[in-house]
């Protein structure tokens, strides 16, 4: 998905992009929750969480029925990351959970494992979402796209 503010910087190979999208789709098969991935070069704020909040709203992730959308935000060149969840999931897991997912992801990044770190974070989010918002074949619908959103 290309948004008006995006440039054409390549962060992942086609195979890596496919791996990341597959991780999101696999995770969402077990939950009514939603996972989005936003990647850009630099974070325009000092705190990556502030940028994640801005993107969360721009992508209308606060509009899911059960307020169980989650966003993984990565600023590759700045080595920053944030994970943010809407109020439905945040009330169940708390702030410490998000911070733990980010720390695990950043540790993977230090070993030059960007894609593996993101996939592990997606899997972690999937477990929490599955526990609190299990998949229901009768009512579940994919409310948000599964593709990666690229910024500048």
Phi, psi and omega in degrees: 000125180249126180256163187304329184273004186273149170250180185257043177283139181260120180258332185223153172289167177301320180294320179293320176299317178298318178299318180291315179296319177298321178297318178296312182296320178296317179298315184288347176287347183250004186208158171274355179289166182236142178235130175236152178234124178239127183231133175214172182287305188233146177268125183280359177244160177294322182253121181300333179296323178296318177294319178300320178298318179298313180294319178308313181287320179299324180275004179056038180286346178278004184261004179291149185302316183261008180052050183237031175278144177231145181234130170257121181248130180230128170249098191300305185293330181272355181056045179240152177208155175210151173233130185228139177235147177293169188301328181298314179276325180300319180297334182270329184253333178080166185298321182301324179301310181300316180297322179294317178299317180296315181298318178296320180293315180297326177297318176297320181297325180299330177271017180063030180250060184301306183294316179297321178296318179292317179299321178295320178295319177300316179296318177300314178298320180300320178296314179295316180295319178298318181295316186266335182222069183298154179295136175232110183304327184286327188243344187287141172217149179282103186277338182229149179299154181264354184288164176278138176256126181252132174261206182281000000 
